[in-house]
Amino acid sequence: MGESLKKLEGKVAIITGGASGIGEATACHFINHAARAVVIADVQDEKGQQLAESIGLDRCVYMHCDVSNEDHIKTLIETTVKTYGQLDVMFCNAGILNKSEQTILDFDLSQYEKLFSVNVRGTAASVKHAARAMVEGKVKGSIICTASVAASMGYPQYTDYTMSKHAVLGLMRSASKQLGGYGIRVNSVSPGVVATPLACGMAGMEAEELERTFQSSYYLNGVLKVKHVADAVVFLASDDSGFITGHDLVVDVSPKMGESLKKLEGKVAIITGGASGIGEATAHHFINHAARAVVIADIQDEKGQELAESIGLDRCIYMHCDVSNEDHIKTLIETTVKTYGQLDVMFCNAGILNKSDQTILDFDLSQYEKLFSVNVRGTAASVKHAARAMVEEKVKGSIICTASLVASMGYLQHTDYTMSKHAVLGLMRSASKQLGGYGIRVNSVSPGGVATPLACRMAGMEAEELERAFQSTHYLNGVLKVKHVADAVVFLASDESDFITGHDLVVDGVKSWTHFE
C-alpha cells in the first residue's frame, strides 16, 4: 500500500452511468482522492455536462455513451486513452430497472431484451474494451462492476433485473481469472437499495420517503446513501485493495461517513495475535492511519513488547493475553477502556494451526480441543467482551475477525482448522445481526496463503520459499503479503465501511485451490 492518503493520485478513470446517483457520488469521490481525470459517460447529456463543469473541466469531462451500443463504448475508451495516455480505473456502473414487478409467470421478454442489453451486454462490452486498453497500455488497472444485493439471492419480483445482476457477478468472477495474469483486478460492488434518482422514479416516491421505507429492513441504524457505495468503489479502485480480485463487496447495512482521510483518527483499537504476522502489520497500519491508541495482545511477550516500544509507548502498549482464557480477554478489554476511555475497534486475529495434516479418518480430538479453544472459543469470547464494552459506552464500533480462505470451502487436510474458520464465519454473521441495532459492525477478513511466521513454521520453509509455493496459485501477479491483509482490515475498521456488516472480505488474488487438491 502506498503511504499517500490521496488514494487515486494520478489515475485516469471512466464511470459509466456517471451523471447521477452512485455514479455522480463516485465521480466526486474520485476527484477528492486526487484522480488526475474522470470521464463521465452517460445518456443524460445535460446532467452529465453540468456535473463535469461543476467539478472542473480541467479534471473532468462528459461523453455521451449508450452502453448498449458497443461502438459507443469503444469510442469512449479510445478517446480517453488518446486524451490522457492511459486508463487506470473502469467503473461499469450503467444500469436500468424495469418498472414492472413481473414474476416468471408474466415474464415480458421484450422488456428483458432492453434491460439485458444495458445491464449485461453493456457491462460485458465495457469490461472487454477497458481490459484491452489496460493490456495494451500495460496498466495494472482496476475494473469495478455495479452488481446488487439481488445478485446473491432470489427476489419476489423484478425477475429480469435479478437475473441481470447475477450475470454481472458471473462476468466479474470469470474476468478476474482471465485478467489476473496482466495484473488487472476485477471486482464488483453490490449496494442494497439506495434512494437514487432511478430508484425514486421507479418507486414513485421522494428520496426521504423511500429511505424511510428501506430503513426498517436494516440491521444497522442509519440510512444507506450513495456516498457509502462510492466509498467502497474508491477502496476497490485504489491500491488499498491491490491484492483483491474476483470479490463482490456488499454495501447493505450504518450512519454518517467520516470525511477525514486519516481513517482511524482518534480511535482506540485492540489487536489479538498482534505481536507478529498479520497482527503486527495491522498495528503499524492502524498507527499510520492516526489511531489514538493500539493495544497489542498476544502470548509472545518479548515480540509484543518490542513492537509496542518500536511504535512508541505513548500510542501503543502490549498486554499478555491467552485468548483461550476468558478472564484474560475480560481483563484486556476492561484495562483498555479504563486507560483510554473507550474501545472503537476490536481485531480478533489470534489463531493457531496444527502441524498435523490429519483427515477425518485420523482425526485427533485432543488436537481439535486445543485449536478450537483458541480459534473459535477465543474469538467468540473476544467478540463478546468487545461488544459489551461498546454497548456500555455507546460506541458504534467495528469488530473484525480473521477467518481464512478455507472458510468458504472444504480442504484436503487440516480438517480441524477448516472447521474452526467456518465457525468463525458463523460467529461473525450471527453477531452482525445481533449487534447492528447498537451501530456495531461485525465483519471478517479471509486471507489466502500468507508467509507469516506461523505459516512458515508449520510448512518448515523460509518465507521466500513459501511465497514462491503460494504465488504459483494466484491469478494476479505478485505475492500476497501481510500488508495486503492489513489494508483490508483498515478498511473494515474505518468509517469508509460504515454501511458494511456481516461481510467476509477475501484477500487472496483469487487463489486456485485445485493446486492443493
C-alpha positions as CSV (number, residue, x, y, z in Angstrom):
1,M,0.0,0.0,0.0
2,G,1.2,3.5,-0.9
3,E,1.6,5.7,2.1
4,S,-0.2,8.6,0.4
5,L,-3.8,9.2,1.6
6,K,-4.6,10.5,-1.9
7,K,-5.7,7.1,-2.9
8,L,-6.2,7.7,-6.6
9,E,-3.4,10.2,-7.2
10,G,-2.5,10.4,-10.9
11,K,-5.1,7.8,-12.0
12,V,-7.5,8.2,-15.0
13,A,-11.0,6.8,-14.5
14,I,-14.1,6.2,-16.5
15,I,-17.5,6.0,-14.9
16,T,-20.5,4.7,-17.0
17,G,-23.8,5.8,-15.7
18,G,-21.9,8.6,-14.1
19,A,-24.2,11.6,-14.4
20,S,-26.4,10.9,-11.3
21,G,-26.9,8.7,-8.3
22,I,-24.0,6.3,-7.4
23,G,-22.0,7.4,-10.5
24,E,-22.2,11.1,-9.6
25,A,-21.2,10.5,-6.0
26,T,-18.3,8.3,-7.1
27,A,-17.0,10.9,-9.6
28,C,-16.8,13.5,-6.8
29,H,-15.1,10.9,-4.5
30,F,-12.5,10.1,-7.2
31,I,-11.7,13.7,-7.7
32,N,-11.4,14.2,-3.9
33,H,-8.9,11.3,-3.8
34,A,-6.7,13.1,-6.4
35,A,-7.6,11.3,-9.6
36,R,-5.9,13.0,-12.5
37,A,-9.0,12.8,-14.7
38,V,-12.5,11.4,-14.5
39,V,-14.6,10.8,-17.6
40,I,-18.3,10.7,-17.0
41,A,-20.2,8.6,-19.6
42,D,-24.0,8.6,-19.7
43,V,-27.0,9.2,-21.8
44,Q,-28.2,12.1,-19.6
45,D,-26.3,14.7,-21.5
46,E,-27.5,17.8,-19.6
47,K,-26.9,16.3,-16.2
48,G,-23.5,14.9,-17.2
49,Q,-22.2,18.1,-18.7
50,Q,-23.4,20.1,-15.7
51,L,-21.6,17.7,-13.3
52,A,-18.4,17.8,-15.3
53,E,-18.5,21.6,-15.3
54,S,-19.2,21.8,-11.5
55,I,-16.2,19.5,-10.9
56,G,-14.0,21.4,-13.3
57,L,-13.3,20.7,-17.0
58,D,-9.6,20.6,-16.3
59,R,-10.1,17.3,-14.5
60,C,-13.5,16.0,-15.5
61,V,-15.2,15.7,-18.9
62,Y,-18.5,14.3,-20.1
63,M,-19.1,12.0,-23.0
64,H,-22.4,10.7,-24.4
65,C,-22.3,6.9,-24.2
66,D,-25.1,4.4,-24.6
67,V,-23.5,1.2,-23.2
68,S,-25.9,-1.0,-25.2
69,N,-24.0,0.2,-28.3
70,E,-20.6,-1.3,-28.3
71,D,-19.3,1.3,-30.7
72,H,-20.1,4.0,-28.2
73,I,-18.0,2.1,-25.6
74,K,-15.1,1.6,-27.9
75,T,-15.1,5.3,-28.8
76,L,-15.3,6.3,-25.2
77,I,-12.3,4.3,-24.2
78,E,-10.2,5.1,-27.2
79,T,-10.9,8.8,-26.7
80,T,-10.0,8.6,-23.0
81,V,-6.6,6.8,-23.7
82,K,-5.8,9.2,-26.6
83,T,-6.6,12.3,-24.4
84,Y,-5.0,11.2,-21.1
85,G,-2.5,8.5,-22.2
86,Q,-3.9,5.6,-20.2
87,L,-6.9,4.1,-18.4
88,D,-6.4,3.0,-14.8
89,V,-9.9,2.6,-13.4
90,M,-13.1,1.5,-15.2
91,F,-16.3,1.7,-13.1
92,C,-19.0,-0.1,-15.1
93,N,-22.0,1.4,-13.3
94,A,-24.6,2.0,-16.0
95,G,-27.8,0.1,-15.4
96,I,-31.6,0.2,-15.7
97,L,-34.6,-1.2,-13.9
98,N,-37.9,-2.0,-15.4
99,K,-40.9,-0.5,-13.6
100,S,-42.9,-3.8,-14.0
101,E,-42.7,-6.1,-10.9
102,Q,-43.2,-9.1,-13.2
103,T,-42.7,-12.6,-11.9
104,I,-41.6,-15.6,-14.1
105,L,-45.3,-16.3,-14.7
106,D,-45.8,-13.0,-16.6
107,F,-42.3,-12.5,-17.8
108,D,-42.1,-10.0,-20.7
109,L,-39.2,-10.9,-22.9
110,S,-39.3,-7.6,-24.8
111,Q,-38.6,-5.8,-21.5
112,Y,-35.9,-8.4,-20.7
113,E,-34.1,-7.7,-24.0
114,K,-33.8,-4.0,-23.3
115,L,-32.7,-4.5,-19.7
116,F,-30.1,-7.2,-20.6
117,S,-28.7,-5.0,-23.4
118,V,-27.7,-2.4,-20.8
119,N,-27.1,-4.3,-17.6
120,V,-25.4,-7.4,-19.0
121,R,-24.3,-6.8,-22.6
122,G,-23.2,-3.2,-21.9
123,T,-21.3,-4.2,-18.8
124,A,-19.5,-7.0,-20.6
125,A,-18.6,-4.7,-23.5
126,S,-17.3,-2.1,-21.0
127,V,-15.1,-4.7,-19.2
128,K,-13.9,-6.0,-22.6
129,H,-12.7,-2.7,-24.1
130,A,-11.4,-1.4,-20.8
131,A,-9.4,-4.6,-20.3
132,R,-8.0,-4.4,-23.9
133,A,-6.8,-0.8,-23.3
134,M,-5.2,-1.8,-20.0
135,V,-3.4,-4.8,-21.5
136,E,-2.2,-2.8,-24.5
137,G,-1.0,0.1,-22.2
138,K,0.5,-2.4,-19.7
139,V,-1.6,-0.8,-17.0
140,K,-2.2,-2.8,-13.9
141,G,-5.7,-1.4,-13.6
142,S,-8.9,-1.9,-11.6
143,I,-12.3,-2.7,-13.2
144,I,-15.3,-2.5,-10.9
145,C,-18.9,-3.5,-11.9
146,T,-22.0,-2.5,-10.1
147,A,-24.0,-5.6,-9.2
148,S,-26.7,-5.6,-6.5
149,V,-27.7,-7.4,-3.3
150,A,-30.2,-9.0,-5.6
151,A,-27.2,-10.8,-7.2
152,S,-26.8,-13.1,-4.1
153,M,-30.4,-14.1,-3.7
154,G,-33.7,-14.6,-5.5
155,Y,-36.3,-11.9,-5.3
156,P,-40.2,-12.0,-5.3
157,Q,-40.4,-9.6,-8.3
158,Y,-38.0,-7.9,-10.8
159,T,-37.0,-11.3,-12.3
160,D,-35.2,-9.8,-15.2
161,Y,-33.2,-7.4,-13.0
162,T,-32.2,-10.1,-10.6
163,M,-31.1,-12.3,-13.5
164,S,-29.1,-9.5,-15.0
165,K,-27.2,-8.8,-11.7
166,H,-26.4,-12.5,-11.3
167,A,-25.0,-12.4,-14.8
168,V,-22.8,-9.4,-13.8
169,L,-21.3,-11.4,-10.9
170,G,-20.6,-14.3,-13.3
171,L,-18.8,-11.8,-15.7
172,M,-16.8,-10.3,-12.9
173,R,-15.7,-13.7,-11.5
174,S,-14.7,-15.0,-14.9
175,A,-12.9,-11.8,-16.0
176,S,-11.0,-11.7,-12.7
177,K,-9.4,-15.1,-13.5
178,Q,-8.8,-14.2,-17.2
179,L,-7.2,-10.8,-16.5
180,G,-5.2,-11.5,-13.3
181,G,-2.1,-12.5,-15.2
182,Y,-2.0,-9.0,-16.6
183,G,-2.2,-7.5,-13.1
184,I,-5.7,-6.3,-13.8
185,R,-8.1,-6.6,-10.9
186,V,-11.9,-7.1,-11.5
187,N,-14.4,-6.8,-8.6
188,S,-17.9,-5.8,-8.1
189,V,-19.8,-3.7,-5.5
190,S,-23.3,-4.8,-4.5
191,P,-25.4,-2.0,-3.0
192,G,-28.5,-2.5,-1.0
193,V,-31.4,-0.4,-2.0
194,V,-30.4,3.3,-2.3
195,A,-32.7,6.2,-3.0
196,T,-31.0,7.2,-6.3
197,P,-33.0,9.2,-8.9
198,L,-33.6,5.9,-10.8
199,A,-34.9,4.1,-7.7
200,C,-37.1,7.0,-6.7
201,G,-38.5,7.2,-10.2
202,M,-39.3,3.5,-10.2
203,A,-41.0,3.7,-6.8
204,G,-42.8,6.9,-7.4
205,M,-41.5,8.3,-4.1
206,E,-39.4,11.2,-3.0
207,A,-35.9,10.2,-1.6
208,E,-36.8,10.8,2.1
209,E,-39.9,8.7,1.8
210,L,-38.1,5.9,0.0
211,E,-35.3,5.9,2.6
212,R,-37.8,5.6,5.4
213,T,-39.2,2.5,3.7
214,F,-35.8,0.9,3.3
215,Q,-34.5,1.8,6.8
216,S,-36.8,-0.6,8.6
217,S,-35.1,-3.5,6.9
218,Y,-31.5,-2.7,8.1
219,Y,-29.7,-4.4,10.9
220,L,-27.6,-1.3,11.3
221,N,-29.1,2.0,12.3
222,G,-28.9,4.8,9.7
223,V,-29.7,5.2,6.0
224,L,-27.7,3.8,3.1
225,K,-26.6,6.7,0.9
226,V,-24.8,6.9,-2.4
227,K,-21.7,8.1,-0.7
228,H,-21.4,4.8,1.3
229,V,-21.3,3.0,-2.0
230,A,-18.9,5.5,-3.5
231,D,-16.5,4.9,-0.5
232,A,-16.5,1.1,-1.3
233,V,-15.8,1.9,-5.0
234,V,-12.8,4.1,-4.1
235,F,-11.4,1.3,-2.0
236,L,-11.7,-1.2,-4.9
237,A,-10.2,1.3,-7.3
238,S,-7.2,2.1,-5.1
239,D,-4.0,0.3,-4.3
240,D,-5.5,-0.4,-0.8
241,S,-7.2,-3.4,-2.5
242,G,-4.2,-4.3,-4.6
243,F,-4.5,-8.0,-3.8
244,I,-8.3,-8.3,-4.0
245,T,-9.8,-9.6,-7.2
246,G,-12.9,-11.6,-8.0
247,H,-14.7,-10.2,-5.0
248,D,-18.2,-8.9,-4.6
249,L,-18.2,-6.2,-1.9
250,V,-21.7,-5.9,-0.4
251,V,-22.7,-2.5,0.9
252,D,-26.0,-3.0,2.5
253,V,-26.3,-2.3,6.1
254,S,-24.8,2.4,9.2
255,P,-24.7,6.0,9.5
256,K,-22.6,9.0,8.8
257,M,-19.3,8.7,6.9
258,G,-16.2,10.5,8.3
259,E,-14.7,12.8,5.7
260,S,-11.2,12.6,7.2
261,L,-8.5,10.8,5.2
262,K,-6.9,9.8,8.5
263,K,-9.1,6.8,8.5
264,L,-8.8,5.8,12.2
265,E,-8.2,9.2,13.7
266,G,-8.9,9.2,17.5
267,K,-9.9,5.6,17.6
268,V,-8.7,3.0,20.2
269,A,-8.1,-0.5,18.9
270,I,-7.2,-3.9,20.3
271,I,-5.4,-6.5,18.1
272,T,-5.2,-10.1,19.5
273,G,-2.4,-12.1,18.0
274,G,-0.8,-8.7,17.4
275,A,2.8,-9.4,18.0
276,S,3.8,-10.8,14.6
277,G,2.5,-11.5,11.1
278,I,-0.8,-10.0,10.1
279,G,-1.4,-8.6,13.6
280,E,2.0,-6.8,13.6
281,A,1.4,-5.3,10.1
282,T,-2.1,-4.1,11.1
283,A,-0.8,-2.4,14.3
284,H,1.6,-0.3,12.1
285,H,-1.2,0.4,9.6
286,F,-3.6,1.5,12.4
287,I,-1.0,3.9,13.8
288,N,-0.2,5.2,10.3
289,H,-3.9,6.0,10.0
290,A,-3.9,8.1,13.1
291,A,-5.4,5.7,15.6
292,R,-5.1,7.3,19.1
293,A,-4.0,4.0,20.7
294,V,-3.3,0.4,19.7
295,V,-3.2,-2.4,22.3
296,I,-1.3,-5.4,21.2
297,A,-2.5,-8.6,22.9
298,D,-0.5,-11.8,22.5
299,I,1.4,-14.6,24.3
300,Q,4.6,-13.7,22.6
301,D,5.7,-11.3,25.3
302,E,9.2,-10.3,24.1
303,K,8.0,-9.7,20.5
304,G,4.9,-7.8,21.6
305,Q,6.8,-5.5,24.0
306,E,9.5,-4.8,21.3
307,L,6.8,-4.0,18.8
308,A,5.0,-1.6,21.2
309,E,8.3,0.1,22.0
310,S,9.2,0.4,18.3
311,I,5.9,2.1,17.6
312,G,6.0,4.3,20.7
313,L,4.6,3.6,24.1
314,D,2.6,6.9,24.0
315,R,0.3,5.3,21.4
316,C,0.9,1.6,21.6
317,I,1.1,-0.8,24.6
318,Y,1.5,-4.6,24.9
319,M,-0.6,-6.9,27.2
320,H,-0.1,-10.6,27.7
321,C,-3.4,-12.3,26.7
322,D,-4.1,-16.0,26.1
323,V,-7.5,-15.8,24.3
324,S,-8.3,-19.4,25.3
325,N,-8.7,-17.9,28.8
326,E,-11.8,-15.7,29.0
327,D,-10.6,-13.9,32.1
328,H,-7.5,-12.7,30.1
329,I,-9.8,-11.3,27.5
330,K,-12.1,-9.6,30.0
331,T,-9.1,-8.0,31.8
332,L,-7.6,-6.9,28.4
333,I,-10.8,-5.1,27.4
334,E,-11.5,-3.6,30.9
335,T,-8.0,-2.3,31.1
336,T,-8.2,-0.8,27.6
337,V,-11.4,1.0,28.4
338,K,-10.2,2.2,31.8
339,T,-6.9,3.5,30.3
340,Y,-8.3,5.1,27.1
341,G,-12.0,5.7,27.9
342,Q,-13.4,3.6,25.1
343,L,-12.9,0.8,22.6
344,D,-13.6,1.5,18.9
345,V,-12.0,-1.3,17.0
346,M,-11.5,-5.0,18.0
347,F,-9.4,-7.1,15.6
348,C,-9.8,-10.7,16.7
349,N,-6.8,-12.1,14.9
350,A,-5.3,-14.7,17.3
351,G,-5.3,-18.1,15.9
352,I,-3.2,-21.3,15.7
353,L,-2.7,-24.1,13.1
354,N,-1.9,-27.7,13.9
355,K,1.1,-29.2,12.2
356,S,-0.7,-32.4,11.5
357,D,-2.2,-32.8,8.0
358,Q,-4.9,-35.0,9.5
359,T,-8.0,-36.0,7.6
360,I,-11.3,-37.1,9.2
361,L,-10.1,-40.7,9.1
362,D,-7.2,-40.0,11.6
363,F,-8.9,-37.0,13.4
364,D,-7.2,-36.3,16.7
365,L,-9.8,-34.9,19.1
366,S,-7.1,-33.8,21.6
367,Q,-5.5,-31.5,19.0
368,Y,-9.0,-30.3,18.0
369,E,-9.8,-29.2,21.6
370,K,-6.7,-27.0,21.7
371,L,-7.2,-25.5,18.3
372,F,-10.9,-24.7,18.9
373,S,-10.1,-23.2,22.3
374,V,-8.1,-20.5,20.5
375,N,-9.6,-20.2,17.1
376,V,-13.3,-20.5,18.0
377,R,-13.8,-20.1,21.7
378,G,-11.2,-17.4,22.0
379,T,-12.6,-15.4,19.0
380,A,-16.2,-15.7,20.4
381,A,-15.1,-14.5,23.9
382,S,-13.2,-11.6,22.2
383,V,-16.3,-10.6,20.2
384,K,-18.5,-10.9,23.3
385,H,-16.5,-8.7,25.7
386,A,-15.6,-6.2,23.0
387,A,-19.3,-5.9,22.1
388,R,-20.3,-5.5,25.7
389,A,-17.8,-2.7,26.2
390,M,-19.0,-0.9,23.0
391,V,-22.7,-1.2,24.0
392,E,-22.0,0.0,27.6
393,E,-20.0,3.1,26.3
394,K,-22.5,3.6,23.4
395,V,-19.6,3.3,20.9
396,K,-20.6,2.5,17.3
397,G,-17.6,0.3,16.9
398,S,-16.1,-2.2,14.4
399,I,-15.3,-5.8,15.2
400,I,-13.2,-7.7,12.7
401,C,-12.4,-11.5,12.9
402,T,-9.6,-13.2,11.0
403,A,-11.2,-16.1,9.1
404,S,-9.5,-17.8,6.1
405,L,-10.0,-18.7,2.5
406,V,-10.7,-22.2,3.8
407,A,-13.8,-20.9,5.5
408,S,-15.6,-20.9,2.1
409,M,-14.6,-24.4,1.0
410,G,-13.6,-27.8,2.2
411,Y,-9.9,-28.7,2.3
412,L,-7.9,-31.8,1.7
413,Q,-6.1,-31.7,5.0
414,H,-6.2,-29.6,8.2
415,T,-9.8,-30.7,9.0
416,D,-9.9,-29.1,12.4
417,Y,-8.5,-25.7,11.1
418,T,-11.0,-25.7,8.3
419,M,-13.9,-26.4,10.7
420,S,-12.7,-23.7,13.1
421,K,-12.6,-21.0,10.4
422,H,-16.1,-21.9,9.2
423,A,-17.2,-21.5,12.8
424,V,-15.7,-18.0,12.8
425,L,-17.7,-17.1,9.8
426,G,-20.9,-18.3,11.5
427,L,-20.0,-16.3,14.6
428,M,-19.4,-13.1,12.5
429,R,-22.7,-13.5,10.6
430,S,-24.8,-14.0,13.7
431,A,-23.1,-11.3,15.7
432,S,-23.5,-8.8,12.9
433,K,-27.3,-9.2,13.1
434,Q,-27.4,-9.2,16.9
435,L,-25.2,-6.1,17.2
436,G,-26.4,-4.0,14.3
437,G,-29.1,-2.3,16.3
438,Y,-26.3,-0.8,18.5
439,G,-24.5,0.5,15.5
440,I,-21.7,-2.1,15.9
441,R,-20.4,-3.6,12.7
442,V,-19.0,-7.1,12.6
443,N,-17.1,-8.4,9.6
444,S,-14.3,-10.8,8.8
445,V,-11.2,-10.8,6.6
446,S,-10.2,-14.1,4.9
447,P,-6.6,-14.2,3.7
448,G,-5.2,-16.7,1.3
449,G,-1.8,-18.2,1.9
450,V,0.5,-15.7,3.5
451,A,4.1,-16.4,4.6
452,T,3.5,-15.4,8.3
453,P,5.9,-16.7,10.9
454,L,3.2,-19.2,11.9
455,A,2.7,-20.5,8.4
456,C,6.5,-20.7,7.8
457,R,7.0,-22.8,10.9
458,M,4.1,-25.1,10.0
459,A,5.4,-25.6,6.5
460,G,9.0,-25.9,7.6
461,M,10.0,-23.3,5.0
462,E,11.6,-19.9,4.8
463,A,9.3,-17.0,3.9
464,E,10.6,-16.6,0.3
465,E,10.3,-20.4,-0.4
466,L,6.7,-20.4,1.0
467,E,5.8,-17.3,-1.0
468,R,7.0,-19.0,-4.2
469,A,4.8,-22.0,-3.4
470,F,1.8,-19.8,-2.9
471,Q,2.5,-17.5,-5.8
472,S,2.0,-20.2,-8.5
473,T,-1.7,-20.4,-7.4
474,H,-2.5,-16.7,-7.8
475,Y,-4.4,-15.3,-10.8
476,L,-2.9,-11.9,-10.0
477,N,0.9,-11.5,-10.5
478,G,2.7,-10.7,-7.3
479,V,3.0,-12.1,-3.8
480,L,0.3,-11.8,-1.1
481,K,1.9,-10.1,1.9
482,V,0.6,-9.3,5.4
483,K,0.4,-5.6,4.3
484,H,-2.4,-6.5,1.8
485,V,-4.4,-8.1,4.6
486,A,-3.7,-5.2,6.9
487,D,-5.1,-2.8,4.2
488,A,-8.3,-4.7,4.2
489,V,-8.6,-4.6,8.0
490,V,-8.0,-0.9,8.0
491,F,-10.9,-0.5,5.5
492,L,-13.2,-2.6,7.7
493,A,-12.2,-0.7,10.8
494,S,-12.7,2.7,9.3
495,D,-15.8,4.8,8.6
496,E,-15.3,4.0,4.9
497,S,-17.1,0.7,5.6
498,D,-19.7,2.1,7.9
499,F,-22.5,0.5,6.0
500,I,-20.9,-2.9,5.7
501,T,-21.6,-5.6,8.2
502,G,-21.9,-9.4,8.1
503,H,-19.3,-9.4,5.2
504,D,-16.4,-11.7,4.7
505,L,-13.7,-9.8,2.7
506,V,-11.5,-12.3,0.9
507,V,-7.9,-11.2,0.2
508,D,-6.1,-13.7,-1.9
509,G,-5.7,-12.7,-5.5
510,V,-8.2,-15.4,-6.5
511,K,-6.4,-18.4,-5.5
512,S,-6.8,-21.7,-7.4
513,W,-7.1,-24.2,-4.6
514,T,-7.3,-27.1,-7.1
515,H,-3.5,-26.8,-7.0
516,F,-3.5,-28.2,-3.4
517,E,-6.2,-30.8,-4.1
